[in-house]
Amino acid sequence: MPIIVKDFTWTQSESKICINLPLKGTKANNVDILQSREFIKVSYPPFLFECWFYERVNDDNSIAVVKNGIISLQFNKAEENTWPSLFHKDHENKDLLKLVREEAIKYAGEKAELIAKQKNDMKEANKKLALKEQMKLEDSERQRIESIKESERKKATEEIENLKKNKSQKNELPALENVISEQKFEKTEEISSKPVKKEIFDEVKDSSNETKEEDKLPAPRSSGSIQIKFTPRVFPTPSRESQDKLEREWLEKQAEARRITELPDDLKDLSSNETNLDLLKEKAGTYFKQENYQTAIGVYNHAIRLFPKEPSLYSNRAACHFKVRNLIKCVEDCTRALDLLTPPVQDNASSRLKAHIRRGNAFCELELYAEGLLDYEAALKIDPSNSDLKEDAENIRKTILGKQPMEDDDEKIIHLN
């Protein structure tokens, strides 16, 4: 049999009532509360408190605070007035009290179903919104790629036309050379047909010229040694584990990302400092440290217009969006950064790790725990020895399975609505 709590206290105002119950050594995690607009039941074995209110209360903003060994229940009255008693006038009637208790259980069940449905609807809406935003990003990326392909196609056709023109000009040159060579041949034939008078000393002169030509010949080439220099590797990877092809591809992408190909018309008057990637990142980082997140986002937006293929800009802007609770934009920027951080090599491992963790946190804040867990597992593949990542991933799994982590016994706040 439960022990009925009778040593409670209660106070009231025109609009609120407050009930204080002693815990009597019971842990906060063992407190179970059932409430409706007319009835409340607080169970913390072996103790039990039941109250059929004198009048109805508004349960939307009711809360219970468990602290320092006391359960403090706070309710808003449905109508502002002063109650002569906390309990209903028929509180002692066990049959009526039983009916009120059953109605409270039914009411609490219906309300729990309604809250669960609302949460599920919100979750589905967030999923649809995230999917829609992702589709927009993919469409814009597809259009950008198509425009690049079209420009490359035009460039290739122009080069082919130029090659054809050059080829036609080269074909005309041999014909001219043939005509010139024929004319030269005719002249030599005419000269050879004329009789040549030889003088007495011609043969002597020819022999002396031959000896002079022999004297002008260069000396034989001297032997020597050739020095060979090897280009040092950029990555300290053993040759048997080399990802040389991927490493070169990553370096080329990095060099291309830091190069400004063509400035937009509205940015052509910028100074060298305003187009320096390192200075822009340093400036945005200073604003971030000062918690001026919106200004930092503005600096990153400007930098991305100049360097649209630099992954660190998207990753850092995602951190700013997370701070101001722009969670969808945080997910978008992390996704864009991860798309640019390819191929996966050791040099970009830390950047990929940060992007996965930030996107996982944003997904969890949106209550998309399954997607967040996928990002944390991807981060663990990059850094499998990180104990904090393992703990966070385990907490997300417990949340997905409906097993919340144990709360502190010293203080616990329960929202009854």
Buried (B, 14 or more C-beta within 10 A) or exposed (E): EEEEBEEBEBEBEEEBBEBBBBBEEBEBEEBEBBBBBBBBBBBBEEBBBBBBBBEBBBBEEBEBBBEEEEBBBBBBBBEEEEEEEBEBEEBEEEEEBEEBBEBBBEBBEEBEEEEEEEEEEEBEEBBEEBEEBBEEBEEEEEEEEEEEEEEEEEEEEEEEEEEEEEEEEEEEEEEEEEEEEEEEEEEEEEEEEEEEEEEEEEEEEEEEEEEEEEEEEEEEEEEEEEEEEEEEEEBEBEEEEEBEEBBBBBBEBBEEBEEEEEEEEEEEEEEEEBBBBEEBBEBBBEBBEEEBBEBBBBBBEBBBEBBBBBBBBBBBBBBBBBBEEBBBBBBBBBBBBBEBBBEBBBBBEEBBBBBBBBBBBBBBBBBBBEBBBBBBBBBBEBBEEBEEBBEBBEBBBEBEEEEEEEEEEEEBEBEBE
